[in-house]
């Protein structure tokens, strides 16, 4: 069954929203070194501009999905986009630290768009078209992340830095209008009420968990704040898990999350999220390092960003092939293939780094693997959970990807800091440190491959491939009790 014109318009709008969500995450990367002077604040305080975005994104992803399942995905999607728009305008209007932190925190809610978009695709489309649409959305996530840095760099180098946020505000407004016009509401609703206590516990637990991960290198890994936050996070999350198992309408259904396909898909996403982040963390350092280091290529910020842009574009161009792989061979096979591509990319750069072209080639392999991984994991989870849990289950998966990235940032920063060429305000990593970082990233991808292989084969994959499932329109596609 072919998608109608209205279906195609809705998918395009949802893919655009996904692209915008990741583009906003990288918006401040080019101006991070200048933010202390731009905001008249200390580097320690300025770190909250990044931390607030990460914390809000971590909390929003599972909560927005649950709210969407309960009260309507389109409604929650538009409210989320409105919050992002308000945050972007606040950031555009300020040159002070704490209004900027508030604005960036609201922008972090953009990550919550991703599980809602996946859930709406399941509700809107015929079953045989769901995999391809989710693959397209996953590919746009990579494009947004890859394009954000060079685009923001060009703006920051040639215009007032506030234009970054004014331009983003215009894009967010246009995207919100497009979503309102093209995306219909899901008629189905999950039973029960919103779990306020569970949401509060999740917010506190994730915040306490992420704070030492993000700030541990600066605080010191043995510092009382690092140890205290980590230990308290464990206690809070254990109590939260106990509450989730006892409540009838949990914010995260741990029974569903414990199902083997969902659990293995989430673990694979956590591992590949770690592995993929190494590309964005380490490759720019190689490209920008001076040639005197023996491994650097002396590229500017914009040039290094442009060098990594092809990885997102190739992932987008591979969308038809990735969708065909998921449809014909199942998301499990596609998830294994994605991890193999990431391993191949890091294997190549471990063996050969003679020119910028080698870095670009390796990043293309890793980016292609990342795009396929996101689509395959989302399809696995979508097939494994009831239709009333689609958005919240994909929200947890998006959270796993974010946690993998945050953990990768912390561990890789430690690895490179302990293998610096020299001390100073901006020490450069040694080549041995870079090699260690690549080996760790490769190991994470291998773990993701093993987790993908442990996903049980599903009979539904072959049924979908043969087109035996009855096509359905909005609210009926792929519905299960």
Protein Blocks (a to p, Z undefined) as FASTA:
>chain_A
ZZdfklmmmmmmmmmmmmmmmmmmmmmmmmmmmmmmmnopafklmmmmmmmmmmmmmmmm
mmmmmmmmmnopklmmmmmmmmmmmmmmmmmmpcbfklmmmmmmmmmmmmmmmmmmmmmm
mmmpcfklmmmmmmmmmmmmmmmmmmmmmmmmmmmmmmcfklmmmmmmmmmmmmmmmmmm
mmccdfbdceddddfklmmmmmmmmmmmmmmmmmmmmnopkbmklmmmmmmmmmmmmmmm
mmmmmpmbdfbdfklmmpmklmmmmmmmmmmmmmmmmmmmmmmmmmmpcfklopagoiaf
klmmmmmmmmmmmmmmmmmmmmmmmmmnojklmmmmmmmmmmmmmmmmmmocfbfklmmm
mmmmmmmmmmmmmmmmmmmmmmmpcfklmmmmmmmmmmmmmmmmmmmmmmmmmmmmmmcf
bgcjbdcddfklmmmmmmmmmmmmmmmmmmmmmpccdfklmmmmnopaccddehigopaZ
Z
